[in-house]
Amino acid sequence: MNHPELSICIPTYNRAPILDETLRHLAEIDGIRLEVIVSDNASDDLTAEVANKFKDKFCRFSYHQQSENIGPGLNIQAALNLATSEFSYFLSDDDRIVPDSFRKILNMFQNNPEIVAVYGNHCEFDPYTGKEYEIAKTIKSEEIYSDQDRGKLFENTGMIWGPVMRTNINQRFCYYDSTTFGHWRQAEMLIRHGLIALIPDLIYKHAQTIPRMEFDLIEPWYHDMHRSDYELFIAGLGLDHSMEGITQHVVNFVHSRSAGIYMTAYNFATQQEKYIQQRHYLLRAHCYALVSDVQLKEWEHNFILHCALERVETILKSLPDVKRIILESSPIANFMLRLRTTERFSMLPPMEACTTNELLDRGTMDGEMILVADFSTLQQRRVKKQGYEFSLYDIVSTLRVARGHLEIGGL
């Protein structure tokens, strides 16, 4: 009777305090015999010490440390491979399971041996205040799908992830790696070997920790992995692409699932004050009519100069010897000088303004970058080009997202 019935598999990396809170939460759960597995992706903080405190708190507990960082996908796989219970669940190191829902799920497995995986809904929560935030449910009702229903499973759910699984099926046929997030690929493998159940119950709470993996949603690789997850599942459907319109239907369907996340990426970029990424995902969303011309115009009005200064910041990464920025006096230069005083741009080198006449006769000193208002100033300079010289108008023009006259707020 002491054998664990559920393995909670937790990959982690350098988040010892967060892991500590998660393990404390799991240790307080009654009525479920838990095996807890922590797979440490070569952390260099106190993760090992935190894990060691909980070795006697569960029916079974194991801690494994990778000799080097193997990436998140393979570390998830490592944790799942170590499960020894009949059922297993991958839990992010900052999330909370809902015990009542897990008890229901374990009963479902016992009552129907053909079920190989059960998916449920989740909510967001603030780990510092405990406040919960509802999000749109991807699962509306309790349903069961067989291999013949995999197309319906895909059409009826927006996104599914994190099922409770029969351990032997998952370990034999499913895997995570660095090519895709693997949620739909996992579902495609599971449904080949039994039934998949969906329940509308909340099964876990997703923490709004900082940093969090979703912050990477602003990176292009994130979207490729997200999109590939859908494509791999559809590829497994065995569709007849000779049928009239089927290929276009698939293209439209994948676009409908993947394009929406561009606005989520925009929101995360906004939270992080990453203006070039904001621009990037606004334009991608605009491609699918998710953003209007009016919205593009509004963003350009409010943030194009922030974006331009971030582009300067990017240029400076390739010019590490620049210690000072000289701007040609102009309303745009004055705005950028104000931006330089904000926390977001506080790491930029010192900036100062010079009049146009001063710049015409002034050489570029060692360790300086010259930012003129317009390229014509560089053409009129009475000294040969020396060092790093750029036109703010050129930088701004390459970042425009709207057509017509450029209107900039704050000038």
C-alpha positions as CSV (number, residue, x, y, z in Angstrom):
1,M,0.0,0.0,0.0
2,N,3.0,2.3,0.3
3,H,3.8,2.2,-3.4
4,P,3.2,5.6,-4.9
5,E,0.3,5.9,-7.3
6,L,1.3,9.1,-9.0
7,S,4.7,10.4,-10.1
8,I,5.1,14.2,-10.1
9,C,8.0,14.9,-12.4
10,I,9.5,18.4,-12.0
11,P,12.3,19.8,-14.3
12,T,14.1,22.8,-12.8
13,Y,17.0,25.1,-13.4
14,N,18.3,27.8,-11.0
15,R,15.1,28.5,-9.3
16,A,15.7,27.1,-5.8
17,P,13.3,29.4,-3.8
18,I,10.5,28.8,-6.3
19,L,11.1,25.0,-6.2
20,D,11.1,25.1,-2.4
21,E,7.5,26.6,-2.4
22,T,6.3,24.0,-5.0
23,L,7.7,21.1,-2.9
24,R,6.1,22.5,0.2
25,H,2.8,22.6,-1.6
26,L,3.1,19.0,-2.7
27,A,4.1,17.8,0.7
28,E,0.8,19.2,2.2
29,I,-1.4,17.1,-0.1
30,D,-3.3,14.3,1.5
31,G,-5.0,11.3,0.0
32,I,-2.6,10.8,-2.9
33,R,0.5,8.7,-2.6
34,L,3.1,10.7,-4.4
35,E,6.4,10.0,-5.9
36,V,8.2,13.3,-6.5
37,I,11.1,13.5,-9.0
38,V,13.2,16.6,-9.5
39,S,15.5,16.7,-12.5
40,D,18.0,19.6,-12.1
41,N,19.4,20.9,-15.3
42,A,22.9,21.6,-13.9
43,S,21.8,24.5,-11.6
44,D,24.5,26.4,-9.8
45,D,22.3,27.8,-7.0
46,L,20.9,26.0,-3.9
47,T,18.6,23.7,-5.8
48,A,20.3,20.5,-4.4
49,E,20.0,21.8,-0.8
50,V,16.3,22.6,-1.3
51,A,15.6,19.2,-2.8
52,N,17.4,17.4,0.0
53,K,15.1,18.9,2.6
54,F,12.1,17.0,1.1
55,K,13.6,13.5,0.7
56,D,11.5,12.2,3.6
57,K,8.3,14.1,2.9
58,F,6.8,11.9,0.2
59,C,6.0,8.2,-0.4
60,R,9.1,8.3,-2.7
61,F,11.4,11.2,-3.6
62,S,14.4,11.4,-5.9
63,Y,16.6,14.2,-7.0
64,H,18.8,14.0,-10.1
65,Q,21.3,16.6,-11.3
66,Q,22.4,16.8,-15.0
67,S,26.2,17.1,-15.4
68,E,25.5,19.9,-17.9
69,N,22.5,21.9,-19.1
70,I,20.8,19.7,-21.7
71,G,18.0,22.2,-22.5
72,P,14.4,22.3,-21.2
73,G,12.9,19.6,-23.5
74,L,15.4,16.9,-22.7
75,N,15.3,17.8,-19.0
76,I,11.5,17.3,-19.0
77,Q,12.1,14.0,-20.7
78,A,14.7,13.0,-18.1
79,A,12.2,13.7,-15.3
80,L,9.4,11.7,-17.0
81,N,11.8,8.8,-17.7
82,L,12.5,8.4,-14.0
83,A,8.8,7.9,-13.0
84,T,8.1,4.6,-11.4
85,S,4.4,5.0,-10.5
86,E,1.5,3.7,-12.6
87,F,0.6,7.3,-13.5
88,S,2.8,10.3,-14.1
89,Y,2.5,14.1,-14.5
90,F,5.0,16.7,-15.7
91,L,4.8,19.8,-13.4
92,S,6.6,23.0,-13.9
93,D,8.7,24.0,-10.9
94,D,6.5,27.0,-10.1
95,D,3.0,25.5,-10.6
96,R,0.4,24.0,-8.2
97,I,-1.7,21.0,-8.8
98,V,-5.4,20.9,-7.7
99,P,-5.6,17.8,-5.5
100,D,-9.4,17.1,-5.9
101,S,-9.0,17.1,-9.7
102,F,-6.1,14.6,-9.5
103,R,-8.2,12.4,-7.3
104,K,-10.9,12.4,-9.9
105,I,-8.5,11.7,-12.7
106,L,-7.0,8.7,-10.8
107,N,-10.5,7.3,-10.4
108,M,-11.1,7.7,-14.1
109,F,-8.1,5.7,-14.9
110,Q,-9.2,2.9,-12.5
111,N,-12.7,2.9,-13.9
112,N,-11.6,2.8,-17.5
113,P,-8.4,0.9,-18.2
114,E,-8.4,2.0,-21.9
115,I,-7.8,5.7,-20.9
116,V,-4.1,6.5,-21.4
117,A,-4.2,10.2,-20.7
118,V,-6.4,12.8,-19.1
119,Y,-6.2,16.5,-19.9
120,G,-7.8,19.4,-18.0
121,N,-7.9,23.2,-17.7
122,H,-5.6,25.6,-15.8
123,C,-5.7,29.1,-14.5
124,E,-3.0,31.7,-13.8
125,F,-2.1,32.7,-10.2
126,D,0.2,35.2,-8.5
127,P,2.6,33.1,-6.3
128,Y,3.3,36.1,-4.1
129,T,-0.3,37.1,-3.3
130,G,-2.1,33.8,-4.1
131,K,-4.6,35.7,-6.3
132,E,-6.0,33.6,-9.2
133,Y,-6.7,34.8,-12.7
134,E,-9.2,33.0,-14.9
135,I,-8.3,32.4,-18.5
136,A,-10.4,31.1,-21.3
137,K,-11.1,27.4,-20.9
138,T,-9.8,25.3,-23.8
139,I,-11.8,22.3,-22.6
140,K,-15.5,23.0,-22.3
141,S,-17.0,19.6,-21.4
142,E,-16.0,16.1,-20.4
143,E,-15.2,14.0,-23.5
144,I,-13.3,10.9,-24.5
145,Y,-11.5,10.5,-27.9
146,S,-10.2,7.4,-29.6
147,D,-7.6,7.1,-32.4
148,Q,-10.4,7.5,-35.0
149,D,-11.4,10.8,-33.4
150,R,-8.0,12.5,-33.4
151,G,-9.1,15.0,-36.0
152,K,-12.1,16.0,-33.8
153,L,-9.8,16.2,-30.8
154,F,-7.7,18.8,-32.7
155,E,-10.7,20.8,-34.0
156,N,-12.5,20.9,-30.7
157,T,-9.6,22.1,-28.5
158,G,-7.6,25.3,-28.8
159,M,-4.5,24.0,-27.0
160,I,-3.9,21.0,-24.7
161,W,-0.8,20.3,-22.6
162,G,0.2,18.6,-19.4
163,P,-1.9,15.4,-19.2
164,V,-1.8,12.9,-16.4
165,M,-0.6,9.8,-18.2
166,R,-0.2,6.1,-17.8
167,T,3.5,6.0,-17.2
168,N,4.3,2.9,-19.3
169,I,2.6,4.3,-22.4
170,N,4.4,7.7,-22.0
171,Q,7.8,6.2,-21.4
172,R,7.5,3.7,-24.3
173,F,6.1,6.0,-27.0
174,C,6.4,9.7,-26.1
175,Y,9.3,12.1,-25.9
176,Y,10.3,15.7,-25.6
177,D,13.3,17.3,-27.4
178,S,14.4,20.6,-28.8
179,T,12.5,20.4,-32.1
180,T,9.0,21.4,-30.8
181,F,7.2,22.0,-27.5
182,G,5.8,18.5,-28.0
183,H,2.3,18.9,-26.6
184,W,0.4,17.9,-29.7
185,R,3.1,15.4,-30.7
186,Q,2.6,13.8,-27.3
187,A,-1.2,13.7,-27.8
188,E,-0.7,12.1,-31.2
189,M,1.4,9.4,-29.7
190,L,-0.9,8.8,-26.7
191,I,-4.1,8.5,-28.7
192,R,-2.5,5.8,-30.9
193,H,-2.4,3.6,-27.8
194,G,-5.6,4.2,-26.0
195,L,-8.3,6.7,-25.2
196,I,-7.7,10.4,-24.3
197,A,-10.1,12.0,-21.8
198,L,-10.7,15.7,-21.5
199,I,-12.3,17.2,-18.4
200,P,-13.3,20.8,-17.9
201,D,-12.0,20.8,-14.3
202,L,-9.1,23.0,-13.3
203,I,-6.2,20.6,-12.7
204,Y,-3.3,23.0,-12.1
205,K,-2.5,26.7,-11.5
206,H,0.2,28.3,-13.6
207,A,2.4,30.7,-11.7
208,Q,3.1,34.2,-12.9
209,T,6.7,34.1,-11.8
210,I,9.5,36.3,-13.1
211,P,11.3,35.2,-15.1
212,R,8.9,32.7,-16.7
213,M,9.2,30.6,-19.8
214,E,6.4,32.6,-21.5
215,F,8.8,35.6,-21.6
216,D,10.6,33.6,-24.4
217,L,7.4,33.9,-26.4
218,I,8.8,37.1,-27.9
219,E,11.6,35.0,-29.5
220,P,11.1,33.7,-33.1
221,W,12.2,30.2,-32.1
222,Y,9.3,30.0,-29.7
223,H,6.8,30.5,-32.5
224,D,8.5,27.9,-34.8
225,M,8.3,25.3,-32.0
226,H,4.7,26.3,-31.3
227,R,3.7,26.1,-35.0
228,S,5.6,22.8,-35.6
229,D,3.6,21.2,-32.8
230,Y,0.4,21.7,-34.8
231,E,2.0,20.6,-38.0
232,L,3.4,17.4,-36.6
233,F,-0.1,16.4,-35.2
234,I,-1.8,17.2,-38.6
235,A,0.9,15.2,-40.4
236,G,-0.1,12.2,-38.3
237,L,-3.7,12.5,-39.4
238,G,-2.9,10.9,-42.8
239,L,-4.9,13.5,-44.8
240,D,-5.3,12.9,-48.5
241,H,-3.8,16.1,-50.0
242,S,-5.1,15.1,-53.4
243,M,-8.6,16.0,-52.2
244,E,-9.7,19.4,-53.5
245,G,-9.1,22.2,-51.1
246,I,-7.6,20.0,-48.3
247,T,-4.1,21.6,-48.4
248,Q,-5.5,25.1,-48.2
249,H,-7.8,24.0,-45.4
250,V,-4.8,22.8,-43.4
251,V,-2.9,26.0,-44.1
252,N,-5.8,28.1,-42.9
253,F,-6.4,25.9,-39.9
254,V,-2.7,26.1,-38.7
255,H,-2.7,29.8,-39.3
256,S,-5.9,30.2,-37.2
257,R,-4.2,28.4,-34.3
258,S,-0.7,29.9,-34.5
259,A,-1.3,33.5,-35.6
260,G,-3.3,34.4,-32.5
261,I,-0.3,33.9,-30.3
262,Y,1.4,36.8,-32.0
263,M,-0.7,39.2,-29.9
264,T,0.3,37.3,-26.8
265,A,3.9,37.7,-27.8
266,Y,3.2,41.4,-28.3
267,N,1.8,41.7,-24.8
268,F,4.8,40.0,-23.3
269,A,7.2,42.2,-25.3
270,T,5.2,45.2,-23.9
271,Q,5.7,44.0,-20.4
272,Q,9.4,43.7,-20.9
273,E,9.7,47.0,-22.8
274,K,11.1,45.3,-25.8
275,Y,10.0,47.6,-28.6
276,I,11.6,45.9,-31.6
277,Q,9.8,42.7,-30.6
278,Q,6.5,44.6,-30.2
279,R,6.9,45.9,-33.7
280,H,7.8,42.4,-35.0
281,Y,4.7,40.7,-33.6
282,L,2.3,43.6,-34.5
283,L,3.3,43.2,-38.1
284,R,2.9,39.5,-38.1
285,A,-0.5,39.8,-36.5
286,H,-1.4,42.5,-39.0
287,C,-0.7,40.0,-41.8
288,Y,-3.7,37.9,-40.6
289,A,-5.9,41.0,-40.0
290,L,-5.6,40.7,-36.2
291,V,-4.3,44.2,-36.0
292,S,-5.8,47.1,-37.9
293,D,-4.1,49.9,-39.8
294,V,-5.4,52.3,-37.1
295,Q,-3.7,50.2,-34.4
296,L,-0.4,50.2,-36.3
297,K,-0.6,54.0,-36.7
298,E,-1.3,54.4,-32.9
299,W,1.7,52.2,-32.0
300,E,4.0,54.1,-34.4
301,H,2.8,57.4,-32.9
302,N,3.5,56.2,-29.3
303,F,6.6,54.0,-29.6
304,I,8.6,54.4,-32.7
305,L,11.2,56.5,-31.0
306,H,11.5,54.0,-28.2
307,C,12.0,51.4,-30.9
308,A,14.6,53.6,-32.6
309,L,16.6,54.0,-29.4
310,E,16.5,50.3,-28.9
311,R,17.9,49.9,-32.4
312,V,20.7,52.2,-31.3
313,E,21.2,49.9,-28.3
314,T,21.4,46.9,-30.7
315,I,24.0,48.7,-32.9
316,L,26.1,49.4,-29.8
317,K,26.4,45.7,-29.0
318,S,28.5,45.4,-32.1
319,L,30.5,48.6,-31.2
320,P,31.6,47.8,-27.7
321,D,34.2,50.7,-27.6
322,V,31.5,53.4,-27.8
323,K,31.5,55.3,-24.5
324,R,29.5,58.4,-25.5
325,I,26.7,59.3,-27.9
326,I,26.5,62.8,-29.5
327,L,23.1,63.8,-30.9
328,E,22.3,66.6,-33.3
329,S,19.9,68.9,-31.5
330,S,16.3,68.3,-32.6
331,P,12.9,67.5,-31.1
332,I,13.7,63.8,-31.6
333,A,17.1,64.1,-29.9
334,N,15.5,65.9,-26.9
335,F,12.9,63.0,-26.6
336,M,15.7,60.5,-26.7
337,L,17.6,62.3,-24.1
338,R,14.6,62.0,-21.9
339,L,14.3,58.3,-22.7
340,R,17.9,57.8,-21.7
341,T,17.0,58.8,-18.1
342,T,14.4,56.0,-17.8
343,E,15.4,52.7,-16.2
344,R,14.8,50.9,-19.5
345,F,17.6,52.7,-21.2
346,S,19.8,53.5,-18.2
347,M,22.5,51.2,-19.4
348,L,23.2,53.2,-22.6
349,P,26.4,55.3,-22.7
350,P,26.0,59.0,-21.7
351,M,24.2,61.1,-24.3
352,E,24.5,64.8,-25.1
353,A,23.3,67.2,-27.8
354,C,25.2,69.5,-30.1
355,T,23.9,72.1,-32.5
356,T,24.0,71.4,-36.3
357,N,26.8,74.0,-36.8
358,E,28.9,72.5,-34.0
359,L,28.6,69.1,-35.7
360,L,29.5,70.4,-39.1
361,D,33.0,71.3,-38.0
362,R,33.4,68.7,-35.3
363,G,35.3,65.5,-35.8
364,T,34.3,62.2,-34.2
365,M,36.3,61.5,-31.1
366,D,37.5,58.0,-30.1
367,G,34.8,56.2,-28.2
368,E,32.0,58.3,-29.7
369,M,28.9,57.6,-31.8
370,I,27.4,60.5,-33.8
371,L,23.6,60.5,-34.3
372,V,22.5,63.3,-36.6
373,A,18.9,64.2,-37.2
374,D,19.1,63.7,-41.0
375,F,21.6,62.2,-43.3
376,S,22.0,65.6,-45.0
377,T,24.0,66.8,-42.0
378,L,26.6,64.1,-42.6
379,Q,26.8,65.1,-46.2
380,Q,27.5,68.7,-45.2
381,R,30.1,67.9,-42.6
382,R,33.4,69.6,-43.4
383,V,35.4,66.7,-41.9
384,K,35.8,63.2,-43.4
385,K,33.8,60.4,-41.8
386,Q,35.6,59.3,-38.7
387,G,34.3,56.5,-36.5
388,Y,30.6,55.7,-36.1
389,E,28.0,58.1,-37.6
390,F,24.3,57.4,-38.1
391,S,21.2,59.2,-39.1
392,L,18.2,59.1,-36.7
393,Y,15.8,59.7,-39.6
394,D,17.2,56.6,-41.4
395,I,16.9,54.5,-38.3
396,V,13.3,55.6,-37.7
397,S,12.3,55.2,-41.4
398,T,13.4,51.5,-41.3
399,L,11.1,50.9,-38.3
400,R,7.9,52.4,-39.6
401,V,4.8,50.2,-39.5
402,A,2.2,52.6,-41.0
403,R,1.9,54.4,-44.3
404,G,1.6,58.1,-44.8
405,H,2.9,61.0,-42.8
406,L,4.9,60.1,-39.7
407,E,3.3,61.4,-36.5
408,I,5.3,61.1,-33.3
409,G,3.8,61.6,-29.9
410,G,5.6,63.5,-27.2
411,L,7.4,65.9,-29.4
